Amino acid sequence: MTRRLQWCLRIVVAVALVLGCALSGEPARGAANLPTIDAAFLARVGASPSLQDVIVRMQGLPLVGRVQDAGAEGWLDTMAAHASEAAISQEQNAFLSSLTAQGVKYTVTQRLSVTFNGLALSLAGSDLAAVAGTSHVSFVYESQQAQVLDDDANAAMGVDQALWDRTSVGGKKLDGTGTAIGIIDTGIDYTHPDLGGAKFPNAKVVGGYDFADNDGDPMDIQGHGTHVAGIAAADGKVQGVAPKAKLYAYKVFSDQGGGAADGNIIAAFDRSVRDHCTVVNLSLGTSGGTADTPENEAINNAVKAGVVVVAATGNSGPRNPETNWPLGSPATALNAIAVAASNDGPYPVVEVVTPTGTGLDNIMGSYADIAPEFKEGSTYSIVDAGYGSKADFAGVNVKGKVALVERGPVGTGGIYFRDKVLNAQAVGAAGVIIYNHSPGVLGMTLRVAAGDETKDYVPCIGITQDAGLDLKMLTTRGLVVRFGTRRNLGTVADFSSMGPTEDFHFKPEVSAPGVSVNSTLPGGEYAKLDGTSTASPGVAGAVALIKAAHPDWTPATVKLVLMNTSDVLRNWQNNEVITWTLQGAGRVDVPAAIDAPAVAEIATSDGTTTFQTGAILVGDDSVATAITVRSLSDHSVTFSPSFDWTMDSRTGVEVTVAPSSIVVAPGGTAQVAVTTTVNAAIVKDGPHEGMITLQSISGTLHVPYIFWRAGVEVPEQLSGMQTSTATLAAPGGTMDVRFSIGYGGVRPAVEAGEGPQGSSFASEVVAAVTGIDGVTTFGTVYRRSLLLVGDHGFTWNGRDIHGNLFLTDGDYLLRTSVLESNNDPANLQVSEAAHQSAPIHVTGMAGVPMLSLNIMGGSLREGGDVTVNLSVDTTTSIAGIAAAVQFEPYYLSVKSVKKGDFLNQGGTAPSSFVSTVDASAGIVAVQGATGTGQVQGRGSVCTVTFTVLHSGSTELWIGKPLATNGSRTVETIAQSLAMTLRSGSNLWDIDGNKRVDLGDMVALARAYGSKAGDTRYDNTADLNGDGRVDDADLQILRQHYGDVYP
């Protein structure tokens, strides 16, 4: 049996090492075509007298490349090593003498000889060409000593220089010194400058073997193992978690491709025990599996021998209809530390500054792949620029401002992200915000054709559809935003596989950064990649640091301290604890683990073997579980145990913890009893999650708790919808709405033999109010993208997303839906993946005037004209109306506005009416008043005729709807109007799916019997355009039923 490598790693930033190339400009002294220095660096500083820090590599090999037995015990004290050091010193001295002879002034800041043959120099930029042209030089590098490119991932786990500078009881620095990390993977490029930079074995990669090809050279040509190794222990431009740890390269994937055989993986574990590895990393596996496999037996035995084993959980996401057991083997091994991927950023953040009070202070997005970033804290005015076409920009002023642009349009008229940014730049925009045209994440590349990466771009951030629509609504109110950065986000990656295991064991144990983790690639290159494959080696490095501090701690103790002291991850959207089945006990906190005063362990069994874990997972209706708190301290520690629920689902389950205080003596233990009592009559199936906390002044420990009622089944995608009250007293009243997300979208397999991938984020959740029959939609009240698996909610104040009151007194359904998109720009499809509804009753709106929009006639096809009526219905006498009919200028343009007959009482009384059209903003502002007295009843305020410019789905809504009654102004009810605009001449294809079928028949049936102005009237179903949907339209549809169009 083979194990396929978990290759679900998406390159976020391409190769970071750019090879030198000829640049235009004034050449520096002696700089003609120098192959020994980066041309861009030389062009930038080569004429400057300012001091530059550089690293000069000599032609000769470093010490580890010259001494045949480099890495062996005592090899630095051999005669061969001494002779080689003398030769290196002689070469370096000759180079320095040459510089002196040329009149170059320099300062030697460091002589390098063991892993790198060279010198660190400080000298004038104008002397760089002379240095690079000296015969002894292999290459001159700009010094990168102050740059640690993996600081975000390390910092998320508390790893920094301050930790590395700490020392153990034995006096060793806590930087991995004295530890060894085994990498079972595709091998390691040991020639990479951050991974030894010399032939195998070297000072960093001290050993290994190619089990797949059965030879002694574990060189990596695929890249995965090199990236993994760099995360754990790189020491150079990138610094891994344990930069001074040694590496063993155990290659189990052949250069010829294919999977890794179990036998080879087991052989690698045999070798890791013989090599006395501190920890072994496995960033490989398959979805599903139990603890009872030969591979997992080997893992457990390696742990017994003293080797800590860390394994990636896989990239299959949460439990979903396609994958009930996504967590992968060999992470299922009971004694392995299974690692989930956390998402910690950094991400660009858009904060609304003006207008105030919007609550939009944390809109997160992502930069386009090769776009520059906005300056931290910079503020800009935002201008709506449609789809970002040249024509769109011709109608607005974005000079010195940031353009807000929608992705799309869908179909053949689509515009590349690159061109949107270049169009904005051409008219002086300072940057671009692009929002998605459909639910889901927006990832952007500006690379369309060769040479695109060399172009200059303004900053470009991509955000979700709902965030973009929120910003678009504010552009008419003087929108100003501030750009910032969100670090240490602390959520789970959408792809990280969910536990528990198929044989019902708690997994994963912990999380670590697994999104955009920067590390090494073969050939001296670097890249940022995603995946649990990048999270696992971070924990392997953390283990090396912990073992450096406490070499006597067993693998079981190491696992427990990692779990007990981890940072509990919370959903940034609602601050609720993320399910333990995704995050494990939390994200690794290395300093807290090193300083842990004790461990909290729970004995569990697989039926044949008893082992210790740091979590409680129970499935019996009533059970008592014992937590043993074992001292790691040299003094007595008093703990105060407590329990709290972390998820909403808790009805029917009671958990008690006793005693309320324990004292753990040095070297001793104490017991805490956790009792679960279940009311079988009311408890719900599925997980009920909480946390036991053990508080002390010496440090706090925690233990995840899960009671799982009935079997582990695929959850509902959307469940548990409930309202705090069935009646909303408007205006002014509120209603709390709660619901749960079980899983997000399911992505199909990318390659043959791979399983489908799930996502932990629902692309978009929408709540709308419909009629009691569930057919007619009156308005949308909630829209949010990327909701994480777990509990969610919102408070509804009776208004729609435009801020309008839109309901009269009566009974309705509040319908919550999960929307998913196929993300296909050529044939975009958005579907309702799941929904739940709750009945509601609205009161308090009697007598409030209502404004509404309805189609009076015309065509909703491209090039056609459609007339929309703004009508009023009031039982209260009013003297005037003020409102703004708002539309999307990309889809519609105003042809005419005509006064209605309501305010002049059908022409029998004088009245005033004024309309103003702002074509670029998409606003028709109207204001009218009666000439004498007041009016009531129902009628038309005005009609607006639009020309249809493009096909697509759009909406008309009413802004600032007011009615006057003498000296009193009241807010009216205002209902929006959704429209589907069509292209082509096949009118009978009502739903636009290029065929006349049952869907078109259903659309016509829903509007059958209605006429223009009715709520049910659908212009697209009025096939003969006579203002009615009747038998004549049905006859036309029957004639074309079954037609298919290209």
N, C-alpha and C positions, 0 to 999 in steps of 0.2 A: 504494500500500500504506500502511496506517496502523499506528501504534504505539499500543497501548492503554497507558494509565497504570497503573503497578503500584500498585493501590489496596489492597493487602493490608495495610492499616494499622489496627490494632485500638486503639480509644480505651480507654486504661487509666484515665486520670483525666479526667473531663469538663471542660468549660470552667472555667478557674480564676478568671476575673474575674466575680465575682458582683455584679450590679447592686444599688445601694442600695434598700432598701425600708423602710417604716415599721415601727418596733419599739415594743413596749410599754415602759413605764418612765418615769422622771422626765425630761422633756425638758431639754436644756441651754438656756442663755440665747439667745433668738432663733432656736431650732432648728426652729420649726414648719414642716414640709414643705419643707425646703431642698433644691432640686434640685442644689446645687453642692457637696455633700459626701456621702460615704458614710454612710448613717444608722447602720450598725452601728459604724463607727469613732467617730462622734460620741456614740453612746449609751455606748460603752465608756470614753471619756476626756473627754467634754465637760464634766464637772463637776470635773475634777481640776486642781489647781494645778501639777502636775508639767509640766515642759517636754516638748513634743512636736515632732518634726521633721516638717515638711510641705513639699510642693511646691505652690505656688499658680500655676495657669495663668491668664494674662490672657485677656480677651475677644478682643483683637486677634491677628492671625496673627503667627507668628515671622518672622524675616528671610527664610528660604527660601520662605515662603508669600507674602511681599510683593514680592520681587524677581523679575521675570519671567524673567530669565536666570540664576537660581540654579543653581549647579553648573557653569556655564561657566568657562573659564579667566579668572581675575582678577575674577570677579563681585563679590567682597567689597569691591573697591576702586572700584566704580563710584559715580557720583553717586546713583543710585537706592538703592543699598545704604546709603550714608551717611545719606541722608534717612530711610530706613526705620528705621535704627538709632536715629536721633534721636527718631522718633515712638514707638518701643518704649520708649526710656528715659523719655520724657515720660509715657507711660501707667503705667509701673511707679512713677515718682516720685509721681504723683497718687494711686495706690493706697496707698503708704506714708504719705503725708500724711493720708489718710483714717483709717488705723489710729491714727496719733498723735492725731488729733482725738477719736477714741473712747476714748482712754486705754489702748489696747492696747500692751503692751511686747513688743518683738520683737528678734531678731537676724537680720540678713541673712547667710546663709552662702554664697550663690551667686546671682549675677544671670545669667539665661539668656535668650538672644535669638536665636541663629542657627537651631537646629532646634526650639527650644521657647521660647515667649514666657512667661516666668514667673520666679519667685523661689523659692529654697530658704530657708525661715524656720524659726526655733526660737522657740516661744512657748508660753504656758500652755494646757493643754487647755481650760480654762474660757473662753478667748478664741476658740476655733475657730469658734463660731457667728457671732460678729461678723465674723470674716474672711470666712467663706463668704457672709455677707449683703451684702458690699460690692459695689457696682455694677460695678466693674471686673473681677470674678472670674468665670472660666468654670468652674473646678472646683478643689477643694482635695483633694490626695491625701496619704494617709499615706506618708511617705518609705519607700522600699524599697531605699535605696542599699546596705545591707549584705546584701541577699538576692540570691544568684545561683542561680536555680532550676534551671540546667542543670549544676550543679557535678559531678554524678556522671559524666555522659557526657564532659565536658571532662577531668576528672581522670583518667579511664581512659586518655586519650591523653597524659597529662603536661602538659595545658594548664591553667595557673592564673595568678594575678596576678604571681607571681614571673617566669614566662616572659614575660608581656606587658611587664613592666618592664625586661627586658633590651633592649639596643640593638645594632643592626648596626654594621658597620665605618663606615658612613656616618652613624651617630648616630641612626637611626630606631628607635623602639620596635618590638619584635617582637609587635605587636598587630594586624597587618594594614595598618598605615599605609603608604600608597603603593601598595597593590595593589587590583585590581578582580576581582570574582567574577561571572561570568555564570551566570544561572539559566535554563536552558531547561526550561520547565515550564508551569504554568497561569497564570503571571503572578505579581505580588507586590502585596499590599495596602500600597502605599507610604504610606498614611495611618496605619498602625499606629505607635504611639509608639516602638516599638523598631526600626522600619524607616524612620525619617525623620520620620514624623508630619506630613507636609505634602503638598501637591499634587505631581504628577509633572512634571518630575524634581525631586528634592530632594537634600539633603546626603548621604543614604544610598543611595537608589536613583537613581543619577545618569543612567541611560539605559535604553533598551530599546525594544521594539516588539512589537505584537500581530500576529504573522504569520498566526494562524488567522483573525482577523476583518479583517485588512488595515487596521489603523488605528494611530495613534500612542499609544494608551492601553493599557498592559499591566496594567491593574487585574485582580486576582485575585478571583473570586467563588466559586471552588470550594474553595480553602483549601490545596491540596497545595503549590503553589509558595510560598505565604507561610510554611508550616511549614518547608519546605526552606531557604528563604532565611534564616530565623531561626536555624537550626542553624549555618549557615555564618558569619553575620555580624551577628546581632542585637546591638543596643547599647542596653540599657535594663533593664527588669525581668528579661528574659532576656538573657544575654550569649552570643553564639555563639562559635565557636572563634576567629575573627578579627574581634573587635568593631569594629575601626576600618577594616576593608576596605570599599570601595565595592561597590555591587551594580548589575548590569545585568539587567533583567527581559525575557527573551525568551519571549514567550507563544506557544506552539504548540498549545494546546488551546482550542477555541472555547468561549465562554459557552453555546453551544447544545448542548454535549456532543459525544460521539464521540471518535475517536482523533486522533492527531497524524500528519499526512502527512509522508512522508520529505522531500518538497520543502521543506516549512516548516522542518523540522529542519536541513536543509542550509543554507537561507537564514539561519537563526539563527547557524550557524557562520560564514558569510560576514560577518555583521554583527559577531560577536565578535572576529574578526581585525581588522576596521576600527576597532573600539572599543578595541583594545589590551588586551583582557582578560588578566589573569594566569592565570586558571583558569576553566574552564567546567564546570558540574555538570549531569549527566543522570540524573535519578531517574525514568526511564521505560524502556519497552522491552517485549519479548516473550520467551517462553522459546525457547531454541534459537537457531540461526543460526551463520553462519561469519563470518570476517573479510572476505569478498569481497562487499560490498554497497556501493551508492552512498553510503549514510549513513556507513558505516565508512570509506570512502575520504575523505569530507569530514573526518571526525574525524582521520584520520592526517595529512591535509594541514594541518589547523589546528595540530596538534602540531608539524609541520615549521615552521610560521610562528611558533612560540614560545609557543603557548597550551597549557597543561596541561589535559588532558581527563580528568574523573573520571566514572565511570558505575556505577550500581547494578547488581548481578548479577541481581536478581530474587528473587521470593519463592516459588519452586517446590520448595524443599527439595532433598534428595539425589536421586541417580539412583534410580529405582524403576520398577516394571513399567509405570506409566502415562507416565513421562517419562524417556527415556534421556539427553536433553540439556537439563537444566533451566536451565543458565546462559544468561541472556538477552542478545540483541542490543539496543542497541549496545555492551554491555560486552565483546562479543567482538572489538571493534576492537583490533588488535594494539598500537597505541600508546596506547590509553586505559588508565587505571588502573581496573581492575574492583574494586569494593568489596563485600565480604561484610559481613554484620551480626554483630557480637559481642553477647553478652548479659552485661552487667556489673553488673546489679543497680541499686539495692539491693533485697535481699530480706530479709524477716523470718526469723530463725533460732530454732528451738526446741532448747535444750540440756537433756538430762536431767541433773539434779543428784543426785537420789535416786530409785532406788538407784544406787550407784556401779558402775562397771565394765561398763556396758551398751554402750559404744561409740557411743551415740546422742547425739553432741555437735554435730551439724550438720544438723538436719532443716530444710530450707528450704521455705518456703511463699510465700503471697502474701496481702495484706490484701484483704478485701472492699472494693468500690469506694469507699464513703463511710464506712467504719468508721474510727475513730481508731486510733492505734497504741499498742502496749504501751510503757511506759517502758523505755528502754534499760537492760538489766541487772536488771530486776525479776524476782522469783521468786514462783511460785505453786504451790500444791498443785493437782493435776489430779483431777477426778472424772468417771467415766464416766456420761454422761447419755443413753445410748441414741441415739434419733433427735432428741432435743431437743424433744419434744412437752411440753405442759403436764403430762400424766400422767407422763412420764419424770422431769420435774423434781420432781414431788410426792413421788417415792420416794427422793430423794437430797438431801444438804445441800451446796449449792454457794456459800453465802454467803461472799464474800471469796475465793473460789477460781475456778479456770478450768474450765469445762465442756468435756469431750471429747465431741463429737457426730458421728454418722455422717450423711453425706448420704443423703437418701431419707426414707421408704422408696419403693421403686419402685412405680409404678402410681398408682391414684387416691388413695391415702392419703398422697401426697407432701407434704412440709412446705417452704414457702419458706425460703430462707436468712434472709431478713428476720425471719420468725417464730421461727426457732430462736434468733436473737440476742435478740429482744425477750422471748421466754420466759425465757431465761437471765437477762436484765437484771431482769426482774420479780421474780425470787427472790433477787436480790442477788449474782449472779455477777460477778466482776471482768472476765471476758472469755470468749471461746469459741474453741476449736480445732475446725474441721470437717474431717473426712477423707472422701475420695472413697469411693463405694460400688463402684467399678470401676476398672480400670486407666486411667491417663491423668492429665492436668493438671486441677486443679480451679480454675476461675475463678468468682468469685462476685459477684453484684450484689444489693444490698439495695433497689434501686429496683424496686418491684412496681406501685405505684399513685402517683398524683399526691400530693405532700406527703410521700412517704417520705424525701426528701432533707433535710427539716427536722427529722426526729426525732432524738432522742439515742440513740446506740448505744454499747455497750461494744466494746472491741477484738475483732476477729474475724479469725483467720488460717485459710486453707485449706491442707491438706497432702494428700499422696498416700495412696492406700489402704494400701499396705504400711507407711508411716510411722505411720498412724493405728492400724493393728492392733498394731504394736510398742508404741505408747504404751498402748493398751488393756490389753495383757498386763501392763503394769507398774502399772496403777492399783490392783491388789490388794496392791502392795508399797510403798505410801506414795509414789507418784510425785510428785516436785517438779521443775519445769522452770524454766529461766532464758530470758528473751526477749532477743534481740539482733538485730543487723543484719549481713548479709553484703554488703560492697561489693567492687567490682572483682573480680567473680566470674570473668571471663575465660574464658567458653566461647562457642560459636557459638549464634546464634539458631536455633531449630528449623526456621524457614522459609527460611533463607538458601540460595540456589541453589548447587549443586555444579558444579565444573569437572571435567575440562578442557572445551575447546570441541569442537565437532563435527569441526573440522579439526585437532584434537590440538595445541592450544597451552595453556600453563600459564595458568590463570585460576581463581579471582580472584588479583589481586596482593596485596591486603591486606584487613584487616578494620577496622571501626570500630563504636562503639556504635550499636545499632539497635533496642533494646528500651526502651520507656518513655522516649523522648527528649523532653524538654520543649522546646516552641518556640512560635512565634507562630501565631495564626490570624486571619483577617480580622475586622475590627470591634474591634480592640484586645483580642482574647481570646487564650487560651493553652490548650494541651492536650499531653498526653503520648501519643505514637503509636509504633507499631512498624513495622518494615519496612526493607529495604535502602535504600528511599527516604530514610530518616532517617540511615543510615550514610554514604552517599555524600557529602552536603554537609558532614559532619564532616571528611572527608578534603579536600574542596575548601577548607575553612577552614584546615586544616593546611598545605596547599600555599601558601596566602597567607602564612602565618607563615614558612614556609621561604624563600619568595621575598623576603620582607621582609628576612630575614637575609642571603640570598645572591642578589641580583637577577641575577647573571651565570650562575647555574646553568641549564642547559637542561632542557626537560621530561624528557628521558631520564635525566638525573642526578637529578632530583627523584623520579622513579619508583623508581630504584635505591636511593636512600638510604631511602625509605619502606620498601622491601622488606627491605633488608639490616639495618636497625636496629630492625625491629618487634619487639614482644613476642610470643614464641611462646606460643600459647594451649595450655593443658593441660586435660584432662578432670578436673574437680574430684573425680570419683568414684574415679579410680585414678591420677591424676597423669601419665597418658600423653599424649604430644603428639597433638593432634587432627589428623586427616588434612589435608594441605595442600590437598586438593581442596575443602575447605570453608572453611578459614580464610585461604587464601592464605599468604603468608610470615609472617603474624602480624598482631596489632593494632597500629595506628600508634602510635609513640612519638615525638612531635614534638621534644622536647628532644634525644633521641638522634640524630634525623635531622639536626637543625641542626648538631650537633657532630660529625657523622661524619667520621673522618679520611680515608676513602677509600670507593670503591664497588667492589663485585664484580659484574662484568657477564659475561653469556654471549651470544655472538652466535647468533642463530637466524634462520630465514627462513620465509616463507610460499610460497616457490617463485619469487617475483618480487622481493620486497623483503627486505633484511636489517635486522634491528632488534635492540636490546639488551633483555635481560630479566634478572631477578635470581633465576632458578630454573632447575633442570635437569630436563627431562622427556624421557626417552629411551625408545625402543621396540625398538631393535635388540639382538640377543643379546650382542654384544660391541662396545663403542664407547668412544672416548676423547673427552672433552669438556674444552675449555679455559676456565678462568675467568681473566678479565683483571681484576686489581686496580689501579684507577686512583686516584692520589693526589688528595685534596682539601685536603691539609694544607700548611703552610709549613715542615714539618720531616720528616725521614725517619721512617718507621714500620715496625717489624718485626712481621710477622704469623706466627702458628703455625697452619697449616691442619690440620684433623683431620676425621674422618668418624665418625658414629654412626648406627645404625639408630633409627628412631622408632616402628616398628610391628613386630609379631611376625612378620609374613610376610616372611621373608628367606632361607629355605632355597634354595640353588641360585644365589644371587647374591653376588658378591664385589665390593666397591668399594674402590679404593685411591686415595689422594690424595698427590701429590708436587709439590714437595719438602716437607719438614717445616717449613721456615722460609723466608720471603721478606722482602726489604727493599724498600720502596717509597719512592723519593726524591721530593722536592717536584716536582710537575708530571709525575712519571714513572709508569710502569706495571710490573707484574710478572705472571708467569704461574703458574697452578696447574693441574696436569693431574689430571683425575678420570677414572679408568678403570673401566669396568663389565665384568666377566667373568661369563658366565652358563653354568651347567651345564644344558643344555637337557633332559637326561634327568630331572631332579628338580625343576626350578623350577616353581612353580605359576603359573597364569594370574592376571592382575590386577595391581594396584599393589603395589610394594615400596618403602617410603618411608624416607628417612633425612635427614640434615642435615650439610652441610659448615660447620664453624665456623672463622672466622679470628680468632684471639685476639690482642689487643695491649693494651699499657698505655694506649693512646690511645682505645680503644673496640673493641668486638667486633662483627664482621659475621657474618651467617649466610646460607646459600644452601639453600633447600629442594631435595631430590633425590627424584625419582620414576623408577624403572624400571617400565615397564608392559608386562608380558608379554601377547602376543596383543592382540586388539581390546578397545576399551572397551565392556564389556557391563554390563547390570544385574546387580549382585551378588545373591547369596542373602541373604534377610533375616536368616537365622541360619546360620552356617557355622563350620567349624573346631573343633567341640567335641572336646576331648580331656581325658584325666585323667592325672595324673602317675604313677599306679599303677593296676593293675587290681584290686588287693586292698586292702581296708580292714581293718586289725587293730583291732577295737573291744574294749573302750573305750580311748580314749587315742590311737589312731592318727588320722592325717589324710590327706586326699587333695586335691590342687590340681586345680581344674577351670577350663578356659579355653574361651572361645568368642568369636565375632565377630558384631557387628551390622552388617549391610549398609545397611539403611534402616529407618526407623520406619514409622508408619502413613501411609496415603495418604488425604488428604482430598479428596472430590469437588469439582469446580468449583462456585463459588458463583453465578456469572453466566454467561449464554449467551456463548459466544465465548472464555471463559477456560479454561485448562487445569487439570487436577487439581493439587492441592498436596500435596507430600510433607512429611514431618517427619523431622528428624535424630534423633529420640528414639523408641525403642521404648517403648510405653506401659508394659508390664510384662514382666519376664522371670521365669519360675518354673522351678525345678528340683525334680523329684519322683522318688522311687524307686518303680518298678513291678515287677511280676513279670516273669519272663523273656519271657512272652508279650506284655507291654506292655499288658495289660488291667487287672489289679488294681493300684490305687494304694495304697501302704502309708503314705506320708507325704511332706510337702513339706519340703525342706531349704534352699531359697533363694527369696527373693522380693524383687525390686527394681524400682522404677518409674523411668521416664524415663532409660533407658540410652542414651547417645550413640553414634552411629555410630563403630565402632572395636572394639578388643580389650578384653575384660573377663574377669573370673574371680573365683573365691572359693575359700576353703579350707573343706573339709567335714570335720567331726569325728565323723561317724557319727550325729549327732542331728538331729531334725526342728526345725522353727521354734519349737516349744514348749519346746525344750531337752531333749527326752526321747530316750533310746535306744529305737529302735523296730523294729529288725531282728534276726532270728535268723540264725545261720550259713546261708549259701547263696548262690545266684546270683541277680542282679537286673539291671535296667536303670536307669541314671540318665538321666532324660529331661529335657532342657531345652527350654522352650517360650516363644515370644513370644505374649503375649496382647494383643488389641486389643479396644476397646469401641466400640460405636456411640454411646455417651454420651447415649442417649435415656432420660430419666428415666421416661417413660411405658411404654416397651417395651425395657428394657435387654437388650442382648445382648453377651455376652463370648465371643469366639471365639479359637481357637488359630490364629494366622496362620502359624506355622512351628515346627518342632521337630527336634531331633536327639537321638539316644540313644547311650550307651556302656555296654557290659557291665561289671559290677563283681561282685566276690566279697567277701563279708563273713565274717570269722572272729573267734574270740575270745569269742563269746556263748553257747557251749555251757554248759548248766546254769544260765543266768541266768533267774530266774522271769519270766514275761510276763503283764502285765495287758492286757486288750483290752475293747473295747466292741462290742456287736452288738445289733441289734434283735430282740426276742423276739416282738413282735406288736403289734397295735393299728393305729391309722390315722395317717398322716402328713398328714392334711388339717386345715385350720383348724377348731378346735373339737373335734378328736378327741384321744384319748389314745394315746400310744405308750409301750411299755415297753422299756427298754434294760437289758441285762445287763452288769454289770461282772464279767468272768470272769478266772480265773487258770489258768495252765498252767505247771507246774513239775516238773522231774525232781529238783530239790533239795528236801530237807525244809525246811519253814519253819514258824514258830510264830505269825506274825501278818502282817497287811497294813495299810498306811496309805496313803491316796491321796485326791485331790480330783477328783471328776468336775466338769468346768467346762463351762458352757453360756452361750449368749447370752440374757439375760432378755427381750429384745424378741421373740424367736421362741418361747421355751418357758417354762413355769412348772412347778415341781415339785408333783406331786400326792401322791406317796407314795414312801417308801423302805422296802424290805423286805430283811431279812437273807437271805443265800443259805445254801447247805448245804455249802460247801466246808470252812469252818473247824470246823464241828461234825461233819464226816465223815458227812454225810447224816443228822444227828440222832442219831447213836450216841454222841456225846461232848459234854461241856459246852464252851461257848465264849462269848466276850463280843463284843458289837458295838455301836458307837455311831455315829450319823450326825447331822450338823448341816447345816442348809440356810441359806445366805445368799442370799436371793432377789434382792436388788438387785445383788450382786456376781456372781451366777451360779455359785455354788460349792456342791457337795454334798460335804462332808468326811466321810470314813468311816474308821473304825479298828476292826479286829477282831483277836482273838487266840484261839488254841486254849486250852481249859481245861487240857488235859494233853497233853504230848508235842508232836510235830510231824507235819505232814501233807505229802503230795505228790500229784501227779496234776493233774487238771483239774476245775474246778467253778466255781460261782457265788459270788462274794463278796457281791453284793447286786444287787437290781434297783431301777431308778428309773423311776417312771412320770411322764411329762411330759404336760402339756396343750399342744397346738399353738395358739399365739396368732396368728401371722401366717405367710403364705406367704413362701418365699424359700429361699436356700441358706445353711446354717449348718453348724457343726461342733461335736462334743463331743470334748473332749480330757481327758487325765489329768494333773493336776499333782502334783508331789512324790511319785512312785510309789516306795514303799519296802516291803521285806519284811524281817522279823526272823527270825533263827535263833539262839536263845539270846541271848547278849550281843552278837551281831553284826547290824548293819543293812546291807542291800545295796540298791542302786538296781535297780529292775526295768526290764525292757523295757515300754514303754507305747505302745499304738497308738491313734490317734484314730479317729473315726467321722464321715464326712461324710454329711449328710442334706439331701434336697431336700423342702421342705414345700410342699404344694399347697393351692390354694383351689378352691372349687366342688365339684360332685358328679359330674363326669365322670371317674370313676376310671380309665377305660381310656385317657384321654389321659395316658399315663405321663410323657411329657417336657414336658407343659404348654404345647405350642405351639398349642393350640386346634384341633387336628385329630388324628384317629387315622390314623397312616400308618406308613411303614416305620421311622421312628425309634422308635416305640413297640414295633414288632415286634422290633427289635434289642435294646431294653432288656429285653424279656421273655426273649428268647433267651439273653442273658447270665446271667440268674438262673435259667433253666429247670433243674429238677431239684434246686434247693436248698431248704432248710427253715430256719425261724427259728433263729438261732444260727450258721449257716454263714457263712463269709466272703463267699460269692457272693450270699447272700440279700439281696434288694431288696424292702423292704416295699411300694414303689409298684407292683411287678410282681405282687404277691400280690393279685389283683383280688377274689377271694372271701374274703380275710381268714382262710383256714384254716391259715396258718403254713407253707404250701408253695407253690412256684411250679411248676405242673404243667399237665396237659392241660385241666383245668377252667378255668384262667386263660386258656389259649390259646383255648379255645372262646369265652369272653366277648369277648376281643379281636377275634376273627374276626367276631362278630356286629356289632360297631360299627366295623369297619374302613372307612375312607372318610368317617366322620362329620366334619363341620366345625362349630365352635361360634363364636358371635359374641364 
